[in-house]
């Protein structure tokens, strides 16, 4: 079984870095119709990424995962045709209208926004020809195992990064409150706002980030998730910069490789080994810890504040820390009331080696007290390191010179070329010199693991060098062409499959006539328009959440605490003119957020 590490790419250059740092595949947005409108890329840039990825047997998936209007169908068809023609390996989509478009047989992956939460839904997607399905972020290993028991399609799961508070990323808050549709790639991130929580009596219970949930980190579940059926591990972050992608990709590459070493039946899905000049550390890249006080990244814990003082115009924080601190680092902490504060270090010096006591000078005065835990959310040395070249990736090859024929073999592909020289027998043994020359694969994607020489002829080193470069270029081209020629194609498995539901509401995101026709052909008789096409009248849920505000403030009804009995419903979240009512389905542990704008 092949296991894939799938990394995000805001740009082609970031995608290339992801591959150098160990990704088996990357996902990237085209200029239009991706769920991150701010992360679009030209066909030319995507082609450059595809060509680079295919050298290593890595894949490129393009997100065409917005809902599509009727007026856009022909434009989407042209885009998909262009992507297919440049060698893209698959599309990630959420609109069933794609299945009825006039497009080439490019492989399709089912976006998590298709709400892939049950075995019945995933089995239907498999019947429809999807070759990979992104399971809902809310799926536990047990949920995934149940899906795997009922299906054979490859399962992709998010393993790290930001999460939508609404199930499967199906959220209508942005569209309802701002007119910017998340399903159209323009999410306004309503969930990250600081809301006032108000009970039924009008009592204010505090301003907090009640809907901003913790980022995902399933780094300790890799082996369990593979056993459950996951074959592709997805890192979230198509809006993230290159330092994040480098660090988190390299971090998960190491974790996955350590698991693969224990299981000979599991293999990685691309070629080449990456080497780094830094030590990956997940705590040094942006990561939200769930705390209703802030939607920001807290970073890594560094120590305990021992004292603070003001001297002249500077504020000094003395902290006991076992890690090295630097001038320019960014720090943060929570005060006694839970408020979040951050500051930048102007100057750092170590006061005492025995106690590991550091003095951190800043120009800002803050309510930091003795005993407060201090975190570092910006390590300037680490970030500076990541801003430079940090990785190489090499494919092992065997090199052989026999008579006048030079051959390079990568384990699957073989390229040979006759070296054009005069038939002049070497006066001295050139074997070692020839081996050194043929081993010089420096800035190529290859490294010579074995070099064999069996020839009596005299070879000028410059001629041999030119022949080596020629064979390497041909091998690269062969690998690229073979990747395109052998890529997966779309094929419906069961055209008569029946959709798991007889009726679908606005949350199914039906935005065009092709999607409506598709549902009708597969047994759906009652088909509502997408929220963005024809918003339902009255107050309707705009979020469906596993996250619960009552639980987060210690008032879970199922736990039946004193606070849960005292809290008068309905509860509302208020931010400026946004007015959201909270509904709680405690039996199924689901919270609905209803817009009352």
N, C-alpha and C positions, 0 to 999 in steps of 0.2 A: 504494500500500500504506500502510495506517495503522499507525503505531507508537505503542505505549502505554507510559507510565510508570506503574507500579503501586506504590502506597505502602501501608505498614501503618497500621492505626488501632487503638490499644488502646481508645480511646473515640471517640464521635461528634465531640467537640470537636477531638480530634487529627486525625480524618479531615477535618474542615473546614479545619484548618490545612494539611494535606497538599495539598488542592485549591488553596487560596490560593497555595501555594508551587510549584505547577506540575504536580501529579499529574493524569494523565488518568483514573485509576481508583484506588480504594482498596479494601482488603479488611479486613473487620472480623468479629469473632465475635459470635454471638447469645448469649443467656443460657445456652444449653446446647449440647452436642454440637460444640464447637469444640476444636481441638487445643491451644489455650491456655486452660485452664479459668479461669485468673486474669484473663482479658481478655474477659469476657462483657458484653453490652449488651442493654438492653431493646428491645422492638419500637418503642416511642415514640422512643427515641434514634436507632435505625437509620433510622426514617422521617424524622427531622429531617435526618440526614446525606444520605439519598437526595434529599430535596427541594432541599437546597443543591447537591449535586453535579450534578443534572440541569439547573440553570440554565446550567451551563457545558458541558453535553454530556458531563460526566464520568460514570463508572459506579461502582456500588457492588456489590462481590462479598461475599457472606457465607460464612464458613467453617462448614460442617456436616461437618467432615472427621475426626470420630472414627469408630471402628468401633461398630456399633449392636447392642444385644442385642434379642432377640425382644420382651421386655417393654416396650421403648422405641419400637417401630415406630409405634404410633398417636400417641405424643407428638411424634415427629419429623415425621410427616405433618401434624399441626396446625401445628407451627412453620413448616414450609416453605410451607404455605398462607398463613399470616400474612405471611411475607416476600414472597411473590409479590404479595399484595394491597396491600402498601405500596410496590410499585414496584421492589424489588430486581432488579438486572439479571442476576445469575447466582449460583449456589451453587458453592463449591469442595468437592468430596466425595472420599472414598477408598473408601467401602463400596458395592459393586455392588448391595447391597440397595436402595439409593435408586432404581435403575432399575425396580424392580418395585413401588414404593409407589404408593398412591393419592394423587397430588399433581398440582398444576397443571403446565402445560408450561413450567416455568421452565428457563432455560438452565443446563447443567451444565458445570463445568470439572473436569478430572481432576487431583486433588492429586498432588504429587510423591511422596506416600506410596503411590501405586499402582505405584511402581517403573517409571516411564516411561523406560526406558533403551534400548530397541531399536525399530527401525522396525516390527517385527511387532506389538509391544504397542501402539504409538501408532496404527497403522493399525486395530487392533481397536477402540480407544477411539473413533476417528473413525467407524467403522461403527456403533457403538452410540449415536451422536448427541452425543457430547461436542463442544462448539464451541471449546474451548480446552484445551490439555494443558500442564501444568507439567512440563517435562522434568526428569529427575533432575539434582541439583546436580553430579553427577560427570561429566555430559556435556561433552565438549570441543566447540569449534566444528565440528570434523570429524564428531563423533558427531551433532550437531544437523543438519548438512548431509545426512548419510545418512538421518536421519529425514524431513527435508523432501523428499528425492527420492522417498520412498515414500508421502507423505501430502500432504494439502492443508489439514488442520486448522490453526488458529492455534496457534503454539508460544509458550509463556511460559517464561522462564528467570530464575532468581535471578541477580542481578548484584552484590548487596552485602549483607553482614551475616553473622550467625552461621550455622554449618553443623553438622549432626549428623555425628559421626564415622562412624556406620553408614550404609551405602548407602541413599539415598532417605529417610532419617529412619526407616527400619524398624529399630527398636531395642527389645529386650526386657529389657535390663539392669535398668531401673527396675522393671518388673513382677516380674522374677525375684528381685531382691534386696530390694525394699522393698514390693512389692504395689501400687505406684503405676504405672499403665500409661501410657506415653507415647502409645499409640494411643487413650487415653481422655482425653488432655489434662492428664495429671498427671505429666509427666516429672520425675524427681528429679535429673536432670543428673549421673548417675554419672560421665560422661566428664570432668567438671571437677574431680574429686577428686584429691588427691595420693596416688599409689600407690607402694608399694615394689615394685621390680622384682627378682625372684629367679630364679636359674637352677636347673637340674636338680640341682645339688649343694648347694642351699640357700644359695649365696652371694648376699648382698644387693648390688645394683648401684646403689642410690641411690633416694631418694624424689623423685619428679618427677610432673608432670601429663602423663603419657604419652599420654593419650587426648584431651587438650584441643587441638583443632586450630585453625589460623589461621582467622579470619573471611574470608569471600569478598570480593574486590575485583576486579571485571572492568571497571573504569572505562575501561581502555585498549583494550577489545575491542568497544566498541559497534558500530562500523561492520562489523567482522568478523562479529559475531553476527547483525546484520541480514542481511548477505549470506548467512549460513548458513541463515537461515530464521526467526530470532526476531522476533516482532512485539510481544511484551509483556515489558518489563524490570521484574523484581520486586525490590523492596527488602525484605529480611527485617526483622522487628522488631515483632510485635504486642504485645510486652511493653515496648517502648521508650517513653520519655517524649517530650513534645512537642518539646523542643529538638533531639533526635536526628532526628525526622521532618522538622522544618522544614529543618535544615541539609542532610541527605542528600538530601531530595527536591529542594531548590533546586540542589544540586550536580549531580545527574544530569539535571535539567531543562536546565541549561546545556550539558552534554556532548551530550545527545541533540539539542538544537536546533542545535548547531554541525554535527552530522552531517547533519541534515535539510536544512540550507541548501545542502549540496553535491549533494543528490539531489532533483530536482524531483518524481520519481516516489514519494517517501516523504513522508508527512504525519503530523502528530500527530493523535491521535484525539479531541481535545476542543477547546473554544474558549476564547479569552481569553489575554492575555499577563500574566505575573506580573512585578511589580517588587518589589525587596527593598531594605531599608535596611541590609543587611550583606553581606559577601562570603562566600559558602559555602566551607567548607573541610573536606574529609572527615577530615583529621587531628585535628580538634577535637571529633569525636564518638567515642563508645566504639568501639574496634576492637581485636580480639585479634591480636597478631602471634604466630605459632607459636613458642613457646619452652617447653620442658618444665619450666621453672622457675616458670611462672605462667600461670593462665588469665585474668589480668586485662588491662585495656587499658593499653598503654604510652603511647599518644598521639603527640604530635609531637616530633621531635628539636629541641632548642633550643641545644645547645652542649656544650663540653668543660669539665670541671672543672679549674681551674688550681690551686686550693689550698683548704684547709679549716682552720678554727681554732675554738677554744672560748674565749669571753669571758664571764666571770661564769657565768650560767645559760643562755646561748644558744650555739647551734652555728651557725657561719657557713660557707657554701659559696660560694666565688668561682668564677664561671663566665664563660667567653667565649661570648657569644651575640649573634647578629645580629638577634634578635627582641626585642620589648619584653616585659619580665616585670613582673608585678604583685603587690602584696600580696594574699595569699589564694590564689595559684595553687597547684596541686598538682603535685609533681614525682616522678620515679621514676628508678631506675637499677639496673643489675646489677653486683654486686661481682665480685671476681676469681674467685670460685668459681661464679659464675653465679646466685647467690641474688638474688631480687628484693626491692627496698626502695622504699618510698614515703614522702613527707613533704609537709606543707603549709607554705608560706612564711608566716611571721609578718610579715616586713617585707622589702621589696626596694628596693635603691637602686643607681643606676649609679655606678660608681667611676671609669670612664675611658672617654671617648668614642672615643679613638683605637683602643684595643684592644677596644672593646665589652665591657668587663669589668663584671660585675654582682656585687653582694653579696646573697646570699639568706640571711636569718636564719630559723632555726627553733628551736623549743624541744626538738627531738628530736636525740639524738646517733646518728650512723649511720656505718657503715664505708665512707664514700665517700673515694676516693683521687684524686690528681692523674691526669688523662688519662681519667677515666671519662666515658662519654657520658651526658648528662643529657637526660631527656625530660619534657615537660609533658603530663600526662593530665587536667588540669583548668585551663582558662583562665577565670578568674573574670569578666573583662570580656566575653568572648564569651558566656558563659552568661547573664550579666545582660542583655545585649542581646537574646538569644533569648527571655528571659522576658517581653518586651514585644511589642506588635504589630510584625511585621517584614515583612509582605507585603500587597500588594493585587493583585487580578486583575481585569482589565477586558476586556470584549468590545467591539470597535469597532462603532458603529452610525451609520447615516445618519439625520439628522433633517430633516424638511421640513414647513414650514407653507405650504400653498397655499390661498388664499382663507381659509376658516375651518376647514380640515381639517388636523389635526396627525398626522403619520405618522412612525413610527420603524421602521427596517428593519435587521435584523442580518445580512443577506446571504442568509438563507433565510426567516426569519419576518418578517411585517409586521403591524403593528397601527396602525389609524387611528381617530381620534376627532374629532368635530366640536366645536370650542370654542364654548361657548355665550356669545355676546356680542351686544350691540346692533349693528345694521348702521350703524355710524357711521364715516365716512371719517376717517382720521387727518389731523390738520392738519399735522403734521410727519413727516418720514421716521423710522419706528421700526425700520428694518431691523436696524441694528447692536445696538440695545437688545434686540430680540427674539432675535437670534442668541446674545447673551450669556446671556439667560434660559434658552433651550432647551439651551444647552451645560452647564448646571449639573446634571450627573449624578453629582456628588461621591461619595456613599456608596452608590450603586447598583452593580450589576455591570457597568455600561456606561460607555463613553467616546465622546463624539461626535467622529467622524473627519471629518464633513462636515455642515454646517448650511445649508439653503437656505430662503429666505423669498420668497414671491411672494404678497403680499396688500396690499390698500389700506386694510384696516380698522384701527380703533384697538383695541388689546388692552391691558386693564389687566394689569400684570405679575403680580399675585396670581392672576388667572384663568388666565393662561398657565402659571404655575407649577403650579397644581392640575391642569391638563390634562396637563402633562408627567408628573407623578407618576402619574396615572391610566393613561396609556399605558404607562409603564414597568412598573407592576404587572401590567397585562394581558399584556405581553410576557414577563415572568418566568413567569407562569402558563402561557402558551402553550408556552414552552420546556420546562417541567416536564411538561406533559401529553403533548407530542409525544415526549419521551424515553421515557415509559412505553408509549405507543401503538406505538412503532416498535422496542421492545426485541426482542432475539433470543428465539426460543422453542425448546424441546427437540423434536427429531425424530430418530427412529432412521433411519439410512441403509440399513443392511443387517442385518435381523433374523436372517439365517441365518449370520452370521459365526461362525467357529470360533475359540475361544480358543487362543492360541499354545502352551499346555501341556495335556497330557492328564491330568496329576495336579498337585495343589498341596499344599504342606505348610503348617505353622503360620504361616509368614512371609507367606502370602497374606491373613491376617487375616479369615477367614470366621467371623463371630460371630453370624449369624442365619439363619433358615430361608429368607428371601427371597434372600440372597446365595448360599446353597447351591443353591437352585433355579435361580438365574441361571447359575451355573457349569455345572450339569447340562445346561441347555438349550443351552449353547454348547460341548459336546463334552468337558467335563472329567468323567472317570469316577472318579477317586480324589481325594476332597476332605477334607482334614484340618481340624480345628477350629482356631480362632485360639488363640494362646498363652494369652490371657486367659480363654478358655472352658474349655480342657482342655489344660493345660500338658503337653508331652511328658515322658515318664519319662526319668530319667537326666540326664546332663550334655549339654546341647545348646548350640549357638551362640546367643548373645544379641545379638551385633553381627557385622555383615559389613562389613569396612572396606577402603577403598582406601588409607587411612593405614596405615603399617607402623611398629611400634615398633622393630623391628630396624634399619630404615633410619634412623629418627630418632636412634639412638645410634651410627650409623656401622658397623653390623654387617649390612648387606644381603648376603644369600647370593648374589645374582646378581652382585654386584661382587666376591665371593670375596676379601675382604680378610682379613688376619690375625685381626682381631677377630671377623669373621663365622665363622671356622673354630674359634676358641677358645670361642665362646659355646655352652654346653651347654643343649640343650633337653630337656624342655619349659620354657618361660619362664612365670612366673606374675606377675600383678599382685595385690598384697595391700593392702587397706585395712580395718583393724579385722577384722570377720568376713567381709568380701567376699574371695573367692578366685577369681580369673579366670585360666584357662589360655589361652595364646595359641597358635593354630595358623596356620601359614604355608603358603599355596598360592603358592609363588614363581613357578610357571609362568604363572599368571594374575594375579600380583601382587595377591593378596587376603589379608587377615588376618582370621581368625575369632576372636572372643572367646567363650570357653566358661565358663559359670558353674559353679563347683564349691562353692557355698555350703554 
